[in-house]
Amino acid sequence: MPEMTACCGIDCSACTAQIATRTNDDALRRKTALEWSKQFGHDMKPEDINCTGCTTAAGPHVGYCESMCEIRKCAGARKVSTCADCGDYSCQTLGDFVKNVPDAKARLEAIRAKRKS
């Protein structure tokens, strides 16, 4: 599958929720729900692990991304596919996020570099 970049720079095509959805893998859903429950301190159920990628409007999205992700909401309001396309790049919200996800920042930087050339 080609790379699918989330608004925040995460590689959706490598995300276990997206992979479990695409391959209909219930074992991966259970494993991901357990890992994410521990990692994020939120009780996630296997049925919560369904996502078609945050840049797609239709289809399921992990609950947090669907309703609470400020980055996704902002990108939608600004009508940009990723934060790399935003005139206010890199804002405080994105900056706080990418501190913990350096590969997302690198992906956004690469997108910005391509667009400038």
C-alpha positions as CSV (number, residue, x, y, z in Angstrom):
1,M,0.0,0.0,0.0
2,P,1.3,3.5,-0.8
3,E,2.1,5.8,2.1
4,M,-0.9,7.6,3.5
5,T,0.1,10.6,5.6
6,A,-2.1,11.8,8.4
7,C,-2.6,15.5,9.0
8,C,-0.1,15.4,11.8
9,G,2.5,13.5,9.8
10,I,2.0,10.0,11.1
11,D,2.2,7.3,8.4
12,C,-1.3,5.9,8.4
13,S,-0.4,3.1,6.1
14,A,1.9,1.8,8.9
15,C,-0.6,2.3,11.7
16,T,-1.9,-0.9,13.3
17,A,-5.5,0.4,13.4
18,Q,-5.4,1.1,9.7
19,I,-3.7,-2.2,8.9
20,A,-6.3,-4.1,11.0
21,T,-9.1,-2.4,9.2
22,R,-7.7,-3.0,5.8
23,T,-6.9,-6.7,6.5
24,N,-9.9,-7.3,8.8
25,D,-7.4,-8.7,11.4
26,D,-9.2,-9.2,14.8
27,A,-6.1,-10.4,16.5
28,L,-4.3,-7.2,15.5
29,R,-7.2,-5.2,16.8
30,R,-7.0,-7.0,20.2
31,K,-3.3,-6.5,20.4
32,T,-3.5,-2.8,19.4
33,A,-6.3,-2.1,21.8
34,L,-4.3,-3.6,24.7
35,E,-1.1,-1.7,23.7
36,W,-2.9,1.6,23.2
37,S,-4.8,1.3,26.4
38,K,-1.5,1.0,28.3
39,Q,0.2,3.7,26.3
40,F,-2.5,6.3,26.4
41,G,-4.2,5.4,29.7
42,H,-7.6,5.1,28.1
43,D,-9.6,1.8,28.0
44,M,-9.7,0.9,24.3
45,K,-11.7,-2.0,23.0
46,P,-10.8,-4.1,19.9
47,E,-14.0,-2.7,18.2
48,D,-12.5,0.8,18.6
49,I,-9.6,-0.2,16.4
50,N,-11.0,0.6,13.0
51,C,-9.7,3.4,10.8
52,T,-9.5,4.2,7.1
53,G,-7.0,7.0,7.7
54,C,-7.6,10.4,9.1
55,T,-7.5,12.3,5.8
56,T,-10.5,10.3,4.5
57,A,-13.9,11.7,5.3
58,A,-15.8,8.5,4.9
59,G,-15.3,5.3,6.8
60,P,-14.4,4.6,10.3
61,H,-11.8,6.4,12.4
62,V,-10.3,5.7,15.8
63,G,-12.5,7.5,18.3
64,Y,-9.9,9.9,19.4
65,C,-9.0,10.9,15.9
66,E,-12.6,11.2,14.9
67,S,-13.8,13.4,17.7
68,M,-11.0,14.8,19.8
69,C,-7.9,15.3,17.6
70,E,-7.2,19.1,17.5
71,I,-4.7,18.7,14.7
72,R,-7.2,16.9,12.5
73,K,-10.0,19.4,13.3
74,C,-7.7,22.3,12.5
75,A,-6.5,20.8,9.2
76,G,-10.1,20.2,8.2
77,A,-11.1,23.8,9.1
78,R,-8.1,25.2,7.1
79,K,-8.7,22.8,4.2
80,V,-5.2,21.4,4.2
81,S,-4.4,17.7,3.8
82,T,-1.4,17.9,6.3
83,C,0.1,20.4,8.6
84,A,3.0,20.7,6.2
85,D,0.6,22.6,3.9
86,C,-0.5,25.1,6.6
87,G,0.6,28.7,6.5
88,D,1.0,28.6,10.3
89,Y,3.4,25.6,10.3
90,S,4.5,24.7,12.9
91,C,2.1,25.8,15.5
92,Q,2.2,25.1,19.3
93,T,-0.3,22.2,19.0
94,L,1.7,20.4,16.3
95,G,5.0,21.2,18.0
96,D,3.8,19.6,21.3
97,F,2.7,16.5,19.4
98,V,5.8,16.0,17.2
99,K,8.0,16.2,20.3
100,N,6.8,12.6,21.0
101,V,6.6,11.5,17.4
102,P,9.8,12.6,15.6
103,D,9.2,10.5,12.5
104,A,5.9,12.5,12.0
105,K,7.9,15.7,12.1
106,A,10.4,14.4,9.6
107,R,7.6,13.3,7.3
108,L,6.0,16.8,7.4
109,E,9.4,18.4,6.9
110,A,10.0,16.2,3.8
111,I,6.5,17.2,2.4
112,R,7.3,20.9,2.9
113,A,10.7,20.5,1.2
114,K,9.1,18.8,-1.8
115,R,6.5,21.5,-2.1
116,K,9.2,24.3,-2.0
117,S,11.2,22.7,-4.8
